[in-house]
Amino acid sequence: MSAPEDRHEWLSFEDPHEERTWMFDVTFLTSSWSCIYGRGCQGVLTEPTPELAQGCCSYGAHFVDDDDVAEVTAAAARLTAAQWQFKRRARGGFLVVDDAGTRTTKLVDGACIFLNRPGFAAGAGCALHHGALQCGERPLDWKPDVCWQLPLRLQEHVDDYGHVTSTLREWKRRDWGPGGLEFAWWCTEAPDAFTTALAHRPVWVTLRDEIVALVGPEIYEVMAGELRRRVRRTVLPHPAVRRPAAS
């Protein structure tokens, strides 16, 4: 039997304060992945559409709870029409709620209402992201949780005895639901999103703020210490880098 293509190394340790085991995707966190929005991102539709500059914003962002909605509401109120292309379209609110009570951002012309399109004076991209940077603040404090967490995925599993296993890994196609399998392209599978530069900064460094927001500063430092030790030896390269280029 040949080795599975999607192989990853993992780090696990026990939480020093509670009944929890932490697991981290070493292969992804030590990789050179970076977001290439506007620099070759193909989008998440069924055909490659780099010219639309939609990235992963072609679908409404799902809100996880009331705090998530409140934070985005406060951030949206700070955006001006010069920063947010569809501010006027949001006068009646930027949320839609389905029959199950799920709250998502509205869509305008086939993408999230917060997404500025190519040709807009302030530039294409998330208005919340741009607004935060212009105010000298972190985009993760302005954007919906699901948006700033990508491409990280934190999953919690509780066993029959109440012990929690928290797993931080890369966001895969399956995390989008059945529709993810129809994407023409997904960035954590694409070699284009992984730099080959020898001096690359790994994901656990470039996404430090996001990881700390997910696991807390103490657990981050434990993880970081372990990853620093691992870089002294060979770490299994990410599958997107190992995979032969498409002909």
C-alpha positions, 0 to 999 in steps of 0.5 A: 500500500502506498503512503497516503498523499495528505500526510501531516505531522502533529504535536500534542500536549496536555493543558496545564490547567484543565482536562484538555488535550491540545493538538496542532498541525505541525505540517501546516503551521511550519509551512510557508503558506500565505494568503495570496488574495489579489496575487493569484487567488483563484476564488472559491467558485466552480471555475477559476475567477481571479479577475473577480477578486472575490477570494473566499468572499463569494458566500455570506460570512456565517456568524457564530454568536451574538458577540460576533454580530456585535463586533462586526456591527460596531466595526461597520458603523465606523466605515465611511462610504469612501471605505465601503463600496456598499455602505448605502446598500446596508442601510437596512442592515447587513445581515440575513437570517434563514429559517433555522436562525443562521445569520450571514452577511448579505450578498450583493451581486454575487459576493459579500456586502463587505467586499469592495470590487475591482475598480472601487476607489479604495481598492478591492477587498474586504472593507472591514479589513481595509478599515481596520488597517487604516485605523491602525487596528487588527482586522481580526477585531473587525471581521466576522470570526470565520473570516479572520480564522481562515485558513485555521480551523479549531475543533473541539471534541468532548469524550464520554468522560468530559475530556476535551480535545482541541485540534488546530489545523488547516481549513480544508475543503470539507470544512465548507460542507459539500460545496467545498468539493466543487471549488475549482481551487482551494488555497491550502492545496495550491503550491502557489500559496506556499513560498519557496523562499528559504527565508520564509516566515512560517504560519505559526509566526505570521498568524500569531495573533489569530492563533493566540485569539483561538488558543490563548497566549500561554498555550501559544507559547508552549506550542511555539517552543515545541515548533522552534525545537522542531525546525532544527530537524526536518519536518514533513513538508506540506502536501501542496509542496510535495505534490507534483505540479499539474501538467 
